Amino acid sequence: MALLPIIYAPDPRLKIKCRPVETVDQSVRDLTRDMLETMYAAPGIGLSAPQIGDTRRILVCDVTREGEDRQPIQLVNPEIVWSSDELYLAEEGCLSLPDHFAEIERPSEVRIRYLDQQGESQEMSADGLLAACVQHEMDHLEGILFVDYLSPLKRNIILRKMKKLKRQKEAA
Ligand code: NI
């Protein structure tokens, strides 16, 4: 088990389109487990492979509240096969943009096809917070961050603050 360093925006590694996993092998299972551990430790409700510097299409999430039993979700090569016309507005944050939040509107319900940890094709439905979380993490696999949905003005304010934070961390 290992905690992985999380990449902060802006960073070119967060802007790449990730590649499909060909075989769900032990390296995929190890990475997925480490991603979950890193997400829980952060703490966060979702994490995608590019945020820890990997370019494979893998994401994890768990939207259960503190004190509830954990319900880890591990998706390899996730694809949205259906999404509702109805939209849901939720405040989103991101482990790559700590302390920044914005309201983002997305389909309120989605159906997702993915490979499980044995490499079997599965489908799941998600709504509400889980749907928002999975769509947010799937965006990461395309190199899209939640700030990309904001006006250039709002996005630049956040990214400028992030650059300053990164400079402070490097200097420390
Ligand atoms: Ni994120």
Backbone and ligand atoms as CSV (ligand in chain L), in Angstrom:
chain,resi,resn,atom,element,x,y,z
A,1,MET,N,N,0.863,-1.194,0.000
A,1,MET,CA,C,0.000,0.000,0.000
A,1,MET,C,C,0.889,1.230,0.000
A,2,ALA,N,N,0.459,2.232,-0.715
A,2,ALA,CA,C,1.269,3.446,-0.784
A,2,ALA,C,C,0.385,4.654,-0.991
A,3,LEU,N,N,0.758,5.742,-0.318
A,3,LEU,CA,C,0.089,7.015,-0.581
A,3,LEU,C,C,0.828,7.673,-1.741
A,4,LEU,N,N,0.075,8.160,-2.717
A,4,LEU,CA,C,0.673,8.738,-3.910
A,4,LEU,C,C,0.555,10.260,-3.841
A,5,PRO,N,N,1.612,10.978,-4.276
A,5,PRO,CA,C,1.504,12.444,-4.279
A,5,PRO,C,C,0.485,12.912,-5.319
A,6,ILE,N,N,-0.354,13.854,-4.913
A,6,ILE,CA,C,-1.401,14.377,-5.807
A,6,ILE,C,C,-0.869,15.610,-6.542
A,7,ILE,N,N,-1.064,15.616,-7.849
A,7,ILE,CA,C,-0.597,16.723,-8.698
A,7,ILE,C,C,-1.584,17.886,-8.604
A,8,TYR,N,N,-1.049,19.077,-8.384
A,8,TYR,CA,C,-1.876,20.283,-8.316
A,8,TYR,C,C,-1.927,20.985,-9.666
A,9,ALA,N,N,-3.106,21.553,-9.964
A,9,ALA,CA,C,-3.268,22.388,-11.163
A,9,ALA,C,C,-2.634,23.751,-10.898
A,10,PRO,N,N,-2.196,24.460,-11.923
A,10,PRO,CA,C,-2.119,24.002,-13.319
A,10,PRO,C,C,-0.892,23.131,-13.545
A,11,ASP,N,N,-1.085,22.060,-14.314
A,11,ASP,CA,C,0.012,21.135,-14.606
A,11,ASP,C,C,-0.337,20.426,-15.917
A,12,PRO,N,N,0.606,20.344,-16.852
A,12,PRO,CA,C,0.289,19.708,-18.144
A,12,PRO,C,C,-0.155,18.251,-17.998
A,13,ARG,N,N,0.236,17.586,-16.913
A,13,ARG,CA,C,-0.158,16.178,-16.723
A,13,ARG,C,C,-1.652,16.047,-16.427
A,14,LEU,N,N,-2.287,17.172,-16.052
A,14,LEU,CA,C,-3.738,17.135,-15.802
A,14,LEU,C,C,-4.536,17.472,-17.057
A,15,LYS,N,N,-3.833,17.730,-18.162
A,15,LYS,CA,C,-4.511,18.157,-19.388
A,15,LYS,C,C,-4.453,17.089,-20.492
A,16,ILE,N,N,-3.947,15.912,-20.176
A,16,ILE,CA,C,-3.818,14.898,-21.238
A,16,ILE,C,C,-5.037,13.983,-21.285
A,17,LYS,N,N,-5.270,13.415,-22.471
A,17,LYS,CA,C,-6.341,12.432,-22.626
A,17,LYS,C,C,-5.750,11.068,-22.280
A,18,CYS,N,N,-6.344,10.391,-21.309
A,18,CYS,CA,C,-5.785,9.120,-20.845
A,18,CYS,C,C,-6.110,7.992,-21.827
A,19,ARG,N,N,-5.303,6.910,-21.729
A,19,ARG,CA,C,-5.452,5.793,-22.679
A,19,ARG,C,C,-6.169,4.627,-21.991
A,20,PRO,N,N,-6.950,3.866,-22.772
A,20,PRO,CA,C,-7.676,2.744,-22.176
A,20,PRO,C,C,-6.725,1.692,-21.602
A,21,VAL,N,N,-7.163,1.048,-20.549
A,21,VAL,CA,C,-6.452,-0.101,-19.990
A,21,VAL,C,C,-6.741,-1.294,-20.902
A,22,GLU,N,N,-5.685,-2.007,-21.318
A,22,GLU,CA,C,-5.903,-3.156,-22.206
A,22,GLU,C,C,-6.243,-4.406,-21.408
A,23,THR,N,N,-5.524,-4.620,-20.314
A,23,THR,CA,C,-5.756,-5.796,-19.482
A,23,THR,C,C,-5.779,-5.368,-18.028
A,24,VAL,N,N,-6.811,-5.792,-17.308
A,24,VAL,CA,C,-6.848,-5.480,-15.872
A,24,VAL,C,C,-5.961,-6.508,-15.162
A,25,ASP,N,N,-4.701,-6.126,-14.982
A,25,ASP,CA,C,-3.733,-7.045,-14.371
A,25,ASP,C,C,-3.392,-6.559,-12.955
A,26,GLN,N,N,-2.392,-7.187,-12.364
A,26,GLN,CA,C,-2.044,-6.844,-10.990
A,26,GLN,C,C,-1.601,-5.389,-10.866
A,27,SER,N,N,-0.932,-4.861,-11.887
A,27,SER,CA,C,-0.465,-3.470,-11.789
A,27,SER,C,C,-1.660,-2.508,-11.743
A,28,VAL,N,N,-2.731,-2.852,-12.459
A,28,VAL,CA,C,-3.942,-2.028,-12.422
A,28,VAL,C,C,-4.597,-2.133,-11.042
A,29,ARG,N,N,-4.671,-3.371,-10.518
A,29,ARG,CA,C,-5.288,-3.557,-9.191
A,29,ARG,C,C,-4.476,-2.846,-8.110
A,30,ASP,N,N,-3.144,-2.910,-8.209
A,30,ASP,CA,C,-2.292,-2.232,-7.216
A,30,ASP,C,C,-2.489,-0.720,-7.283
A,31,LEU,N,N,-2.516,-0.196,-8.510
A,31,LEU,CA,C,-2.682,1.251,-8.667
A,31,LEU,C,C,-4.037,1.695,-8.116
A,32,THR,N,N,-5.086,0.933,-8.439
A,32,THR,CA,C,-6.439,1.278,-7.988
A,32,THR,C,C,-6.498,1.289,-6.464
A,33,ARG,N,N,-5.890,0.286,-5.837
A,33,ARG,CA,C,-5.883,0.210,-4.370
A,33,ARG,C,C,-5.127,1.406,-3.783
A,34,ASP,N,N,-3.982,1.750,-4.377
A,34,ASP,CA,C,-3.211,2.901,-3.877
A,34,ASP,C,C,-3.978,4.206,-4.083
A,35,MET,N,N,-4.710,4.294,-5.189
A,35,MET,CA,C,-5.518,5.499,-5.431
A,35,MET,C,C,-6.609,5.636,-4.374
A,36,LEU,N,N,-7.255,4.526,-4.028
A,36,LEU,CA,C,-8.296,4.578,-2.992
A,36,LEU,C,C,-7.694,5.024,-1.668
A,37,GLU,N,N,-6.555,4.437,-1.322
A,37,GLU,CA,C,-5.900,4.784,-0.061
A,37,GLU,C,C,-5.540,6.279,-0.047
A,38,THR,N,N,-5.033,6.765,-1.166
A,38,THR,CA,C,-4.650,8.177,-1.283
A,38,THR,C,C,-5.879,9.073,-1.168
A,39,MET,N,N,-6.979,8.652,-1.816
A,39,MET,CA,C,-8.225,9.441,-1.771
A,39,MET,C,C,-8.758,9.527,-0.340
A,40,TYR,N,N,-8.800,8.370,0.366
A,40,TYR,CA,C,-9.320,8.377,1.734
A,40,TYR,C,C,-8.430,9.216,2.655
A,41,ALA,N,N,-7.123,9.171,2.425
A,41,ALA,CA,C,-6.195,9.896,3.303
A,41,ALA,C,C,-6.273,11.402,3.079
A,42,ALA,N,N,-6.657,11.824,1.864
A,42,ALA,CA,C,-6.564,13.259,1.496
A,42,ALA,C,C,-7.296,14.208,2.454
A,43,PRO,N,N,-8.567,14.050,2.844
A,43,PRO,CA,C,-9.547,13.103,2.333
A,43,PRO,C,C,-10.318,13.709,1.175
A,44,GLY,N,N,-10.792,12.807,0.284
A,44,GLY,CA,C,-11.591,13.259,-0.843
A,44,GLY,C,C,-12.636,12.213,-1.182
A,45,ILE,N,N,-13.547,12.556,-2.111
A,45,ILE,CA,C,-14.601,11.610,-2.501
A,45,ILE,C,C,-14.338,11.015,-3.880
A,46,GLY,N,N,-13.278,11.478,-4.555
A,46,GLY,CA,C,-12.969,10.911,-5.862
A,46,GLY,C,C,-11.534,11.211,-6.244
A,47,LEU,N,N,-10.962,10.325,-7.070
A,47,LEU,CA,C,-9.586,10.538,-7.539
A,47,LEU,C,C,-9.433,9.807,-8.874
A,48,SER,N,N,-8.740,10.455,-9.805
A,48,SER,CA,C,-8.508,9.841,-11.117
A,48,SER,C,C,-7.005,9.632,-11.309
A,49,ALA,N,N,-6.672,8.683,-12.204
A,49,ALA,CA,C,-5.262,8.330,-12.405
A,49,ALA,C,C,-4.375,9.525,-12.786
A,50,PRO,N,N,-4.819,10.433,-13.690
A,50,PRO,CA,C,-3.894,11.523,-14.037
A,50,PRO,C,C,-3.519,12.405,-12.856
A,51,GLN,N,N,-4.368,12.437,-11.825
A,51,GLN,CA,C,-4.046,13.268,-10.662
A,51,GLN,C,C,-2.862,12.729,-9.870
A,52,ILE,N,N,-2.515,11.470,-10.106
A,52,ILE,CA,C,-1.320,10.936,-9.443
A,52,ILE,C,C,-0.272,10.560,-10.506
A,53,GLY,N,N,-0.424,11.140,-11.701
A,53,GLY,CA,C,0.614,11.033,-12.715
A,53,GLY,C,C,0.559,9.788,-13.572
A,54,ASP,N,N,-0.572,9.060,-13.579
A,54,ASP,CA,C,-0.712,7.879,-14.424
A,54,ASP,C,C,-1.657,8.228,-15.573
A,55,THR,N,N,-1.423,7.649,-16.737
A,55,THR,CA,C,-2.215,8.047,-17.913
A,55,THR,C,C,-3.245,6.986,-18.312
A,56,ARG,N,N,-3.534,6.057,-17.409
A,56,ARG,CA,C,-4.532,5.035,-17.719
A,56,ARG,C,C,-5.926,5.476,-17.264
A,57,ARG,N,N,-6.958,4.948,-17.952
A,57,ARG,CA,C,-8.337,5.367,-17.663
A,57,ARG,C,C,-8.863,4.612,-16.436
A,58,ILE,N,N,-8.521,5.137,-15.276
A,58,ILE,CA,C,-8.910,4.523,-14.005
A,58,ILE,C,C,-9.372,5.642,-13.067
A,59,LEU,N,N,-10.469,5.374,-12.351
A,59,LEU,CA,C,-10.894,6.329,-11.325
A,59,LEU,C,C,-11.476,5.575,-10.130
A,60,VAL,N,N,-11.443,6.253,-9.004
A,60,VAL,CA,C,-12.061,5.705,-7.788
A,60,VAL,C,C,-12.937,6.793,-7.172
A,61,CYS,N,N,-13.980,6.381,-6.469
A,61,CYS,CA,C,-14.747,7.343,-5.682
A,61,CYS,C,C,-15.489,6.631,-4.560
A,62,ASP,N,N,-15.913,7.420,-3.606
A,62,ASP,CA,C,-16.711,6.926,-2.483
A,62,ASP,C,C,-17.382,8.151,-1.878
A,63,VAL,N,N,-18.698,8.238,-2.038
A,63,VAL,CA,C,-19.405,9.436,-1.573
A,63,VAL,C,C,-20.121,9.199,-0.243
A,64,THR,N,N,-19.834,8.078,0.430
A,64,THR,CA,C,-20.466,7.846,1.731
A,64,THR,C,C,-19.921,8.859,2.747
A,65,ARG,N,N,-20.742,9.161,3.740
A,65,ARG,CA,C,-20.353,10.144,4.751
A,65,ARG,C,C,-19.483,9.486,5.822
A,66,GLU,N,N,-18.776,10.356,6.524
A,66,GLU,CA,C,-17.939,9.886,7.623
A,66,GLU,C,C,-18.822,9.139,8.626
A,67,GLY,N,N,-18.358,7.994,9.090
A,67,GLY,CA,C,-19.131,7.219,10.047
A,67,GLY,C,C,-19.956,6.130,9.379
A,68,GLU,N,N,-20.244,6.274,8.080
A,68,GLU,CA,C,-20.956,5.226,7.346
A,68,GLU,C,C,-19.937,4.194,6.849
A,69,ASP,N,N,-20.430,3.001,6.524
A,69,ASP,CA,C,-19.533,1.998,5.948
A,69,ASP,C,C,-19.042,2.487,4.589
A,70,ARG,N,N,-17.762,2.299,4.333
A,70,ARG,CA,C,-17.199,2.720,3.055
A,70,ARG,C,C,-17.805,1.930,1.897
A,71,GLN,N,N,-18.011,2.619,0.785
A,71,GLN,CA,C,-18.486,1.941,-0.431
A,71,GLN,C,C,-17.609,2.352,-1.599
A,72,PRO,N,N,-16.382,1.799,-1.621
A,72,PRO,CA,C,-15.452,2.196,-2.680
A,72,PRO,C,C,-15.939,1.762,-4.060
A,73,ILE,N,N,-15.820,2.687,-5.017
A,73,ILE,CA,C,-16.172,2.397,-6.406
A,73,ILE,C,C,-14.884,2.523,-7.223
A,74,GLN,N,N,-14.589,1.477,-8.002
A,74,GLN,CA,C,-13.341,1.422,-8.757
A,74,GLN,C,C,-13.697,1.166,-10.209
A,75,LEU,N,N,-13.455,2.140,-11.067
A,75,LEU,CA,C,-13.872,2.011,-12.464
A,75,LEU,C,C,-12.664,2.068,-13.401
A,76,VAL,N,N,-12.545,1.051,-14.236
A,76,VAL,CA,C,-11.515,1.015,-15.277
A,76,VAL,C,C,-12.231,1.210,-16.612
A,77,ASN,N,N,-11.676,2.053,-17.469
A,77,ASN,CA,C,-12.264,2.365,-18.790
A,77,ASN,C,C,-13.753,2.740,-18.693
A,78,PRO,N,N,-14.129,3.642,-17.777
A,78,PRO,CA,C,-15.555,3.979,-17.665
A,78,PRO,C,C,-16.064,4.720,-18.903
A,79,GLU,N,N,-17.308,4.406,-19.277
A,79,GLU,CA,C,-17.978,5.080,-20.404
A,79,GLU,C,C,-19.396,5.382,-19.966
A,80,ILE,N,N,-19.903,6.541,-20.306
A,80,ILE,CA,C,-21.310,6.852,-20.026
A,80,ILE,C,C,-22.142,6.298,-21.180
A,81,VAL,N,N,-23.065,5.379,-20.859
A,81,VAL,CA,C,-23.895,4.787,-21.915
A,81,VAL,C,C,-25.277,5.429,-21.957
A,82,TRP,N,N,-25.627,6.177,-20.922
A,82,TRP,CA,C,-26.898,6.915,-20.906
A,82,TRP,C,C,-26.777,8.028,-19.876
A,83,SER,N,N,-27.365,9.178,-20.187
A,83,SER,CA,C,-27.433,10.225,-19.163
A,83,SER,C,C,-28.789,10.918,-19.245
A,84,SER,N,N,-29.277,11.366,-18.108
A,84,SER,CA,C,-30.610,11.979,-18.025
A,84,SER,C,C,-30.599,13.371,-18.646
A,85,ASP,N,N,-31.782,13.796,-19.125
A,85,ASP,CA,C,-31.924,15.180,-19.586
A,85,ASP,C,C,-31.954,16.117,-18.390
A,86,GLU,N,N,-32.456,15.583,-17.271
A,86,GLU,CA,C,-32.550,16.390,-16.055
A,86,GLU,C,C,-31.140,16.689,-15.552
A,87,LEU,N,N,-30.941,17.925,-15.095
A,87,LEU,CA,C,-29.614,18.320,-14.628
A,87,LEU,C,C,-29.608,18.488,-13.111
A,88,TYR,N,N,-28.423,18.474,-12.565
A,88,TYR,CA,C,-28.238,18.568,-11.119
A,88,TYR,C,C,-27.096,19.542,-10.889
A,89,LEU,N,N,-27.355,20.526,-10.017
A,89,LEU,CA,C,-26.341,21.540,-9.737
A,89,LEU,C,C,-25.706,21.225,-8.388
A,90,ALA,N,N,-24.414,21.055,-8.362
A,90,ALA,CA,C,-23.754,20.728,-7.099
A,90,ALA,C,C,-22.438,21.486,-6.986
A,91,GLU,N,N,-22.072,21.761,-5.760
A,91,GLU,CA,C,-20.785,22.398,-5.534
A,91,GLU,C,C,-19.697,21.339,-5.667
A,92,GLU,N,N,-18.719,21.606,-6.524
A,92,GLU,CA,C,-17.630,20.639,-6.726
A,92,GLU,C,C,-16.315,21.219,-6.250
A,93,GLY,N,N,-15.484,20.307,-5.769
A,93,GLY,CA,C,-14.107,20.640,-5.434
A,93,GLY,C,C,-13.236,19.615,-6.109
A,94,CYS,N,N,-11.930,19.682,-5.900
A,94,CYS,CA,C,-11.032,18.754,-6.582
A,94,CYS,C,C,-9.739,18.674,-5.772
A,95,LEU,N,N,-9.216,17.468,-5.592
A,95,LEU,CA,C,-7.972,17.321,-4.829
A,95,LEU,C,C,-6.800,17.999,-5.540
A,96,SER,N,N,-6.936,18.271,-6.839
A,96,SER,CA,C,-5.879,18.975,-7.566
A,96,SER,C,C,-6.039,20.492,-7.491
A,97,LEU,N,N,-7.157,20.934,-6.886
A,97,LEU,CA,C,-7.413,22.379,-6.715
A,97,LEU,C,C,-7.903,22.600,-5.287
A,98,PRO,N,N,-7.065,22.293,-4.291
A,98,PRO,CA,C,-7.544,22.332,-2.910
A,98,PRO,C,C,-8.071,23.709,-2.532
A,99,ASP,N,N,-9.163,23.700,-1.759
A,99,ASP,CA,C,-9.783,24.912,-1.215
A,99,ASP,C,C,-10.506,25.756,-2.262
A,100,HIS,N,N,-10.717,25.227,-3.458
A,100,HIS,CA,C,-11.498,25.953,-4.456
A,100,HIS,C,C,-12.749,25.136,-4.787
A,101,PHE,N,N,-13.868,25.846,-4.884
A,101,PHE,CA,C,-15.148,25.181,-5.124
A,101,PHE,C,C,-15.959,25.998,-6.120
A,102,ALA,N,N,-16.816,25.313,-6.873
A,102,ALA,CA,C,-17.711,26.025,-7.783
A,102,ALA,C,C,-18.923,25.153,-8.045
A,103,GLU,N,N,-20.037,25.820,-8.341
A,103,GLU,CA,C,-21.252,25.074,-8.671
A,103,GLU,C,C,-21.207,24.681,-10.135
A,104,ILE,N,N,-21.350,23.382,-10.389
A,104,ILE,CA,C,-21.279,22.850,-11.752
A,104,ILE,C,C,-22.562,22.062,-12.004
A,105,GLU,N,N,-23.125,22.246,-13.200
A,105,GLU,CA,C,-24.356,21.549,-13.560
A,105,GLU,C,C,-24.013,20.377,-14.484
A,106,ARG,N,N,-24.553,19.211,-14.146
A,106,ARG,CA,C,-24.311,18.004,-14.955
A,106,ARG,C,C,-25.598,17.194,-14.971
A,107,PRO,N,N,-25.701,16.202,-15.900
A,107,PRO,CA,C,-26.852,15.299,-15.850
A,107,PRO,C,C,-27.003,14.709,-14.451
A,108,SER,N,N,-28.260,14.642,-13.974
A,108,SER,CA,C,-28.475,14.207,-12.592
A,108,SER,C,C,-28.330,12.696,-12.444
A,109,GLU,N,N,-28.489,11.963,-13.557
A,109,GLU,CA,C,-28.408,10.507,-13.486
A,109,GLU,C,C,-27.629,9.995,-14.693
A,110,VAL,N,N,-26.764,9.036,-14.457
A,110,VAL,CA,C,-26.004,8.445,-15.576
A,110,VAL,C,C,-25.923,6.932,-15.419
A,111,ARG,N,N,-25.752,6.251,-16.543
A,111,ARG,CA,C,-25.475,4.816,-16.524
A,111,ARG,C,C,-24.083,4.642,-17.119
A,112,ILE,N,N,-23.242,3.881,-16.422
A,112,ILE,CA,C,-21.833,3.784,-16.785
A,112,ILE,C,C,-21.450,2.331,-17.025
A,113,ARG,N,N,-20.734,2.110,-18.109
A,113,ARG,CA,C,-20.162,0.782,-18.371
A,113,ARG,C,C,-18.674,0.856,-18.037
A,114,TYR,N,N,-18.138,-0.165,-17.426
A,114,TYR,CA,C,-16.736,-0.136,-16.991
A,114,TYR,C,C,-16.221,-1.560,-16.831
A,115,LEU,N,N,-14.934,-1.688,-16.613
A,115,LEU,CA,C,-14.346,-2.985,-16.276
A,115,LEU,C,C,-14.127,-3.029,-14.774
A,116,ASP,N,N,-14.479,-4.166,-14.175
A,116,ASP,CA,C,-14.216,-4.305,-12.738
A,116,ASP,C,C,-12.782,-4.792,-12.513
A,117,GLN,N,N,-12.448,-5.057,-11.277
A,117,GLN,CA,C,-11.054,-5.408,-10.936
A,117,GLN,C,C,-10.650,-6.795,-11.450
A,118,GLN,N,N,-11.631,-7.570,-11.952
A,118,GLN,CA,C,-11.314,-8.851,-12.594
A,118,GLN,C,C,-11.304,-8.706,-14.117
A,119,GLY,N,N,-11.552,-7.502,-14.607
A,119,GLY,CA,C,-11.559,-7.283,-16.048
A,119,GLY,C,C,-12.885,-7.608,-16.705
A,120,GLU,N,N,-13.928,-7.825,-15.885
A,120,GLU,CA,C,-15.258,-8.126,-16.426
A,120,GLU,C,C,-16.000,-6.820,-16.708
A,121,SER,N,N,-16.742,-6.806,-17.811
A,121,SER,CA,C,-17.543,-5.635,-18.137
A,121,SER,C,C,-18.771,-5.585,-17.228
A,122,GLN,N,N,-19.019,-4.410,-16.637
A,122,GLN,CA,C,-20.136,-4.215,-15.716
A,122,GLN,C,C,-20.837,-2.911,-16.064
A,123,GLU,N,N,-22.051,-2.750,-15.542
A,123,GLU,CA,C,-22.719,-1.460,-15.655
A,123,GLU,C,C,-23.230,-1.042,-14.280
A,124,MET,N,N,-23.264,0.255,-14.060
A,124,MET,CA,C,-23.828,0.774,-12.814
A,124,MET,C,C,-24.596,2.051,-13.119
A,125,SER,N,N,-25.603,2.326,-12.283
A,125,SER,CA,C,-26.325,3.588,-12.384
A,125,SER,C,C,-25.904,4.462,-11.217
A,126,ALA,N,N,-25.887,5.757,-11.462
A,126,ALA,CA,C,-25.537,6.683,-10.391
A,126,ALA,C,C,-26.426,7.900,-10.502
A,127,ASP,N,N,-26.800,8.448,-9.344
A,127,ASP,CA,C,-27.517,9.724,-9.373
A,127,ASP,C,C,-26.983,10.636,-8.278
A,128,GLY,N,N,-27.462,11.878,-8.290
A,128,GLY,CA,C,-27.078,12.833,-7.258
A,128,GLY,C,C,-25.576,13.025,-7.153
A,129,LEU,N,N,-25.090,13.033,-5.922
A,129,LEU,CA,C,-23.675,13.307,-5.668
A,129,LEU,C,C,-22.763,12.283,-6.345
A,130,LEU,N,N,-23.164,11.005,-6.327
A,130,LEU,CA,C,-22.313,9.983,-6.953
A,130,LEU,C,C,-22.203,10.222,-8.460
A,131,ALA,N,N,-23.324,10.590,-9.098
A,131,ALA,CA,C,-23.297,10.862,-10.539
A,131,ALA,C,C,-22.365,12.039,-10.838
A,132,ALA,N,N,-22.460,13.088,-10.015
A,132,ALA,CA,C,-21.612,14.266,-10.222
A,132,ALA,C,C,-20.144,13.889,-10.050
A,133,CYS,N,N,-19.881,13.073,-9.015
A,133,CYS,CA,C,-18.501,12.687,-8.716
A,133,CYS,C,C,-17.901,11.853,-9.857
A,134,VAL,N,N,-18.650,10.857,-10.333
A,134,VAL,CA,C,-18.131,10.001,-11.404
A,134,VAL,C,C,-17.895,10.826,-12.678
A,135,GLN,N,N,-18.827,11.747,-12.984
A,135,GLN,CA,C,-18.646,12.574,-14.189
A,135,GLN,C,C,-17.446,13.511,-14.037
A,136,HIS,N,N,-17.244,14.034,-12.848
A,136,HIS,CA,C,-16.080,14.891,-12.579
A,136,HIS,C,C,-14.784,14.093,-12.795
A,137,GLU,N,N,-14.741,12.865,-12.252
A,137,GLU,CA,C,-13.526,12.047,-12.395
A,137,GLU,C,C,-13.330,11.606,-13.846
A,138,MET,N,N,-14.436,11.307,-14.548
A,138,MET,CA,C,-14.304,10.932,-15.958
A,138,MET,C,C,-13.769,12.100,-16.779
A,139,ASP,N,N,-14.160,13.327,-16.426
A,139,ASP,CA,C,-13.598,14.504,-17.099
A,139,ASP,C,C,-12.077,14.519,-16.980
A,140,HIS,N,N,-11.566,14.161,-15.793
A,140,HIS,CA,C,-10.105,14.149,-15.604
A,140,HIS,C,C,-9.433,13.254,-16.643
A,141,LEU,N,N,-10.091,12.145,-17.011
A,141,LEU,CA,C,-9.490,11.205,-17.970
A,141,LEU,C,C,-9.405,11.818,-19.370
A,142,GLU,N,N,-10.170,12.925,-19.573
A,142,GLU,CA,C,-10.118,13.657,-20.852
A,142,GLU,C,C,-9.266,14.916,-20.728
A,143,GLY,N,N,-8.663,15.127,-19.561
A,143,GLY,CA,C,-7.860,16.338,-19.361
A,143,GLY,C,C,-8.691,17.561,-19.032
A,144,ILE,N,N,-9.906,17.328,-18.519
A,144,ILE,CA,C,-10.813,18.446,-18.201
A,144,ILE,C,C,-10.921,18.604,-16.683
A,145,LEU,N,N,-10.775,19.841,-16.226
A,145,LEU,CA,C,-10.927,20.157,-14.797
A,145,LEU,C,C,-12.226,20.940,-14.611
A,146,PHE,N,N,-12.777,20.922,-13.377
A,146,PHE,CA,C,-14.056,21.629,-13.183
A,146,PHE,C,C,-13.929,23.114,-13.491
A,147,VAL,N,N,-12.750,23.678,-13.297
A,147,VAL,CA,C,-12.584,25.111,-13.579
A,147,VAL,C,C,-12.732,25.412,-15.078
A,148,ASP,N,N,-12.578,24.385,-15.917
A,148,ASP,CA,C,-12.747,24.601,-17.364
A,148,ASP,C,C,-14.187,24.954,-17.722
A,149,TYR,N,N,-15.148,24.695,-16.812
A,149,TYR,CA,C,-16.549,25.054,-17.057
A,149,TYR,C,C,-16.860,26.478,-16.618
A,150,LEU,N,N,-15.930,27.123,-15.938
A,150,LEU,CA,C,-16.172,28.469,-15.424
A,150,LEU,C,C,-15.808,29.511,-16.481
A,151,SER,N,N,-16.189,30.757,-16.218
A,151,SER,CA,C,-15.798,31.838,-17.129
A,151,SER,C,C,-14.272,31.968,-17.060
A,152,PRO,N,N,-13.653,32.460,-18.149
A,152,PRO,CA,C,-12.190,32.639,-18.123
A,152,PRO,C,C,-11.745,33.472,-16.925
A,153,LEU,N,N,-12.552,34.478,-16.552
A,153,LEU,CA,C,-12.189,35.341,-15.425
A,153,LEU,C,C,-12.102,34.533,-14.132
A,154,LYS,N,N,-13.164,33.767,-13.840
A,154,LYS,CA,C,-13.171,32.978,-12.599
A,154,LYS,C,C,-12.070,31.918,-12.625
A,155,ARG,N,N,-11.903,31.290,-13.798
A,155,ARG,CA,C,-10.877,30.235,-13.911
A,155,ARG,C,C,-9.490,30.813,-13.639
A,156,ASN,N,N,-9.218,31.991,-14.230
A,156,ASN,CA,C,-7.883,32.568,-14.063
A,156,ASN,C,C,-7.612,32.995,-12.636
A,157,ILE,N,N,-8.640,33.450,-11.932
A,157,ILE,CA,C,-8.452,33.827,-10.522
A,157,ILE,C,C,-8.005,32.591,-9.733
A,158,ILE,N,N,-8.711,31.468,-9.957
A,158,ILE,CA,C,-8.374,30.243,-9.222
A,158,ILE,C,C,-6.982,29.749,-9.614
A,159,LEU,N,N,-6.686,29.729,-10.907
A,159,LEU,CA,C,-5.389,29.187,-11.347
A,159,LEU,C,C,-4.228,30.064,-10.880
A,160,ARG,N,N,-4.478,31.386,-10.814
A,160,ARG,CA,C,-3.423,32.271,-10.294
A,160,ARG,C,C,-3.141,31.962,-8.830
A,161,LYS,N,N,-4.216,31.750,-8.057
A,161,LYS,CA,C,-4.029,31.402,-6.637
A,161,LYS,C,C,-3.311,30.060,-6.506
A,162,MET,N,N,-3.629,29.122,-7.398
A,162,MET,CA,C,-2.973,27.808,-7.361
A,162,MET,C,C,-1.480,27.929,-7.675
A,163,LYS,N,N,-1.149,28.782,-8.648
A,163,LYS,CA,C,0.274,28.965,-8.991
A,163,LYS,C,C,1.040,29.513,-7.796
A,164,LYS,N,N,0.397,30.456,-7.095
A,164,LYS,CA,C,1.025,31.051,-5.919
A,164,LYS,C,C,1.228,29.978,-4.839
A,165,LEU,N,N,0.192,29.162,-4.622
A,165,LEU,CA,C,0.279,28.089,-3.629
A,165,LEU,C,C,1.420,27.123,-3.969
A,166,LYS,N,N,1.544,26.786,-5.268
A,166,LYS,CA,C,2.599,25.853,-5.677
A,166,LYS,C,C,3.991,26.449,-5.461
A,167,ARG,N,N,4.132,27.753,-5.760
A,167,ARG,CA,C,5.417,28.417,-5.529
A,167,ARG,C,C,5.767,28.391,-4.049
A,168,GLN,N,N,4.746,28.636,-3.192
A,168,GLN,CA,C,4.998,28.624,-1.742
A,168,GLN,C,C,5.424,27.232,-1.286
A,169,LYS,N,N,4.767,26.199,-1.848
A,169,LYS,CA,C,5.102,24.828,-1.449
A,169,LYS,C,C,6.511,24.460,-1.885
A,170,GLU,N,N,6.882,24.911,-3.101
A,170,GLU,CA,C,8.226,24.601,-3.602
A,170,GLU,C,C,9.285,25.303,-2.766
A,171,ALA,N,N,8.974,26.503,-2.307
A,171,ALA,CA,C,9.938,27.284,-1.535
A,171,ALA,C,C,10.087,26.726,-0.113
A,172,ALA,N,N,9.017,26.056,0.368
A,172,ALA,CA,C,9.029,25.594,1.763
A,172,ALA,C,C,10.021,24.443,1.971
L,1,NI,NI,NI,-10.953,16.445,-9.494
